[in-house]
């Protein structure tokens, strides 16, 4: 199992568009056979920070996500164009 969080920051001017892109990306990503969990969050008290918690069955499933048409459209062509910061934290389950 592969688990990680993506941390992003956006301009307040892009808040509505970012929300729409996240909703579309989430809906499509959750349909992927290798996607276990895909949950976007806004940070309480800082609505221009977004954290996406993602889990995939294996590395192949994660690669399939990154190579999907919806990822290319909504993430690469949308969110990546708007983000001011991005960080990935890989997670390792304790149990």
Backbone bond lengths (Angstrom), bond angles and torsions (degrees), N, CA, C in turn:
res aa  C-N    CA-C-N  psi(-1)  N-CA   C-N-CA  omega(-1)  CA-C   N-CA-C  phi
1 X - - - 1.447 - - 1.526 108.48 -
2 X 1.314 115.98 135.81 1.460 122.63 177.31 1.527 107.59 -112.46
3 X 1.338 115.64 126.05 1.468 121.29 179.70 1.519 108.95 -130.54
4 X 1.316 115.70 139.76 1.462 120.06 176.72 1.519 110.40 -160.70
5 X 1.335 114.53 165.25 1.464 121.87 174.31 1.520 108.10 -121.38
6 X 1.313 114.86 137.55 1.459 121.87 173.51 1.522 106.74 -106.88
7 X 1.327 116.56 124.13 1.461 122.91 178.79 1.527 107.57 -106.13
8 X 1.329 116.56 129.01 1.464 120.66 -179.16 1.525 109.91 -136.98
9 X 1.310 115.23 152.15 1.467 121.04 174.05 1.518 107.84 -127.82
10 X 1.341 115.35 140.07 1.460 122.42 -177.76 1.528 110.35 -130.20
11 X 1.302 116.19 165.33 1.456 122.20 175.11 1.536 109.79 -74.73
12 X 1.326 117.81 143.47 1.467 120.03 175.32 1.527 112.30 -56.30
13 X 1.320 117.73 -30.06 1.464 121.76 179.87 1.520 112.61 -65.44
14 X 1.334 117.09 -21.32 1.465 121.93 -177.31 1.527 113.12 -100.85
15 X 1.316 117.92 5.04 1.470 121.80 -172.20 1.525 113.15 -54.30
16 X 1.316 118.56 -48.33 1.465 120.92 -178.04 1.530 111.75 -65.45
17 X 1.315 116.87 -43.95 1.465 120.50 179.68 1.524 111.28 -65.89
18 X 1.325 116.86 -40.67 1.466 121.03 177.97 1.525 110.27 -62.15
19 X 1.319 116.72 -42.09 1.470 120.36 178.31 1.514 110.68 -59.86
20 X 1.308 117.67 -45.60 1.469 121.54 -179.80 1.532 110.75 -63.56
21 X 1.322 117.65 -43.51 1.463 120.97 178.20 1.527 111.15 -62.27
22 X 1.326 116.37 -42.45 1.469 120.13 178.99 1.522 111.79 -63.90
23 X 1.314 117.12 -41.11 1.465 119.83 179.10 1.524 111.60 -63.30
24 X 1.315 117.16 -42.62 1.470 121.09 179.60 1.532 111.19 -67.89
25 X 1.323 115.81 -43.28 1.459 120.17 179.06 1.526 110.80 -64.26
26 X 1.305 117.11 -41.47 1.463 121.34 179.86 1.522 111.35 -63.75
27 X 1.312 116.90 -47.40 1.464 120.83 -179.08 1.530 110.87 -57.98
28 X 1.324 116.75 -46.48 1.459 120.39 -178.71 1.530 111.65 -70.68
29 X 1.316 117.58 -39.74 1.463 121.09 -177.43 1.521 111.53 -65.31
30 X 1.300 117.18 -37.58 1.466 121.16 -179.76 1.527 112.06 -67.01
31 X 1.323 117.70 -14.95 1.467 121.24 178.07 1.524 112.54 -86.43
32 X 1.320 117.60 -11.43 1.461 121.39 -179.31 1.527 109.32 -67.33
33 X 1.323 116.67 137.12 1.470 120.41 -177.17 1.522 112.52 -63.87
34 X 1.325 118.41 -29.46 1.462 121.13 -178.89 1.511 115.09 -92.61
35 X 1.335 117.26 -1.65 1.465 121.10 179.97 1.528 109.39 -83.82
36 X 1.321 115.92 121.88 1.462 121.77 177.62 1.525 110.03 -90.74
37 X 1.330 115.62 -42.62 1.464 120.25 -177.89 1.525 109.50 -152.96
38 X 1.325 115.59 139.69 1.465 121.36 178.36 1.523 106.22 -147.90
39 X 1.342 116.14 102.16 1.467 119.96 -172.33 1.532 109.92 -131.53
40 X 1.338 117.40 107.69 1.464 119.82 175.34 1.531 110.31 -82.59
41 X 1.321 115.82 144.90 1.467 122.46 179.63 1.529 109.52 -133.74
42 X 1.303 116.48 145.82 1.463 121.08 164.51 1.524 105.86 -95.24
43 X 1.318 116.07 146.82 1.459 120.61 178.94 1.524 108.22 -81.60
44 X 1.322 115.53 125.71 1.470 120.27 179.86 1.530 109.57 -58.37
45 X 1.317 115.87 129.64 1.453 121.43 179.93 1.518 113.95 84.49
46 X 1.313 117.75 -5.18 1.468 122.24 179.86 1.528 108.27 -145.26
47 X 1.344 117.22 76.00 1.464 121.31 -171.91 1.519 115.79 -66.17
48 X 1.316 117.70 -5.44 1.461 120.02 178.53 1.522 112.03 -99.75
49 X 1.317 115.96 6.36 1.471 122.04 172.47 1.518 108.35 -108.08
50 X 1.321 114.87 133.35 1.457 122.13 -178.78 1.525 108.13 -125.71
51 X 1.323 115.31 139.98 1.461 121.65 173.07 1.523 106.78 -125.36
52 X 1.316 116.48 128.69 1.461 121.19 175.01 1.523 107.52 -110.34
53 X 1.336 116.21 121.48 1.461 122.02 174.32 1.516 106.81 -93.29
54 X 1.345 115.99 123.67 1.460 120.85 -176.54 1.524 111.08 -128.42
55 X 1.326 115.66 142.47 1.465 122.32 173.47 1.525 108.49 -137.03
56 X 1.339 114.85 137.40 1.458 121.76 177.78 1.517 108.97 -130.74
57 X 1.327 115.90 152.99 1.466 121.15 -178.15 1.525 112.10 -60.05
58 X 1.334 116.18 -38.43 1.466 120.50 -177.44 1.533 108.97 -164.79
59 X 1.328 115.43 -179.14 1.469 120.72 -178.06 1.523 111.90 -62.23
60 X 1.313 117.21 -35.21 1.465 120.21 178.73 1.521 110.99 -64.42
61 X 1.323 116.91 -38.49 1.472 121.00 178.78 1.525 110.71 -67.61
62 X 1.325 116.72 -38.83 1.467 119.73 177.05 1.530 110.21 -65.52
63 X 1.315 116.86 -42.47 1.464 120.81 178.19 1.521 110.84 -63.20
64 X 1.318 117.07 -40.48 1.468 120.63 177.89 1.529 110.07 -61.45
65 X 1.314 117.11 -38.04 1.471 120.98 177.21 1.529 109.92 -62.02
66 X 1.319 116.58 -50.56 1.472 120.36 -178.00 1.524 112.57 -64.11
67 X 1.318 117.20 -25.84 1.465 121.10 -179.29 1.526 113.46 -95.41
68 X 1.316 117.15 0.26 1.468 120.67 -177.80 1.535 110.86 -72.29
69 X 1.311 114.73 154.31 1.471 119.77 178.41 1.529 111.41 -63.43
70 X 1.328 117.35 -38.56 1.464 119.06 -179.25 1.529 111.31 -67.75
71 X 1.336 118.88 -34.83 1.455 120.37 176.27 1.531 110.26 -65.71
72 X 1.324 115.17 -44.13 1.474 119.27 179.21 1.526 111.41 -61.67
73 X 1.332 116.49 -39.52 1.463 119.75 -178.01 1.529 112.69 -75.41
74 X 1.335 116.77 -53.68 1.466 120.16 -171.50 1.523 114.42 -86.80
75 X 1.331 117.88 -31.24 1.466 120.21 179.55 1.533 110.38 -91.74
76 X 1.329 116.73 -65.14 1.468 120.24 -176.19 1.527 111.02 -63.38
77 X 1.325 117.02 -47.98 1.461 120.43 -176.93 1.513 114.71 -83.37
78 X 1.327 117.82 -11.29 1.458 121.62 -176.98 1.515 113.11 -120.95
79 X 1.329 117.07 -76.73 1.465 121.39 -175.57 1.522 112.71 -60.09
80 X 1.337 117.15 -43.61 1.462 119.91 -178.06 1.528 111.33 -62.61
81 X 1.305 117.17 -28.19 1.467 121.25 -179.92 1.527 111.62 -76.40
82 X 1.325 116.42 -21.42 1.468 121.84 -176.09 1.527 113.31 -100.88
83 X 1.329 118.14 -24.63 1.462 120.24 -171.35 1.515 112.52 -69.88
84 X 1.319 113.72 143.26 1.457 121.63 177.49 1.525 110.57 -96.77
85 X 1.333 116.51 -28.36 1.461 122.86 178.25 1.524 108.11 -144.00
86 X 1.344 115.38 153.36 1.469 120.83 175.26 1.512 108.62 -152.60
87 X 1.322 115.52 137.37 1.456 121.70 176.75 1.527 108.32 -144.87
88 X 1.327 116.45 143.69 1.458 121.28 176.18 1.517 108.47 -116.32
89 X 1.335 115.77 129.80 1.457 122.08 173.60 1.516 108.24 -113.53
90 X 1.343 116.58 114.03 1.460 120.92 175.48 1.519 108.50 -79.15
91 X 1.320 116.23 138.61 1.454 122.30 -175.49 1.524 110.59 -112.43
92 X 1.326 115.78 147.83 1.453 122.53 176.90 1.521 107.72 -128.73
93 X 1.327 115.79 117.79 1.462 121.06 -177.70 1.525 110.74 -65.30
94 X 1.318 115.39 140.81 1.462 120.98 178.00 1.513 112.56 -84.29
95 X 1.311 115.81 -23.83 1.476 119.53 -178.64 1.499 109.64 -141.44
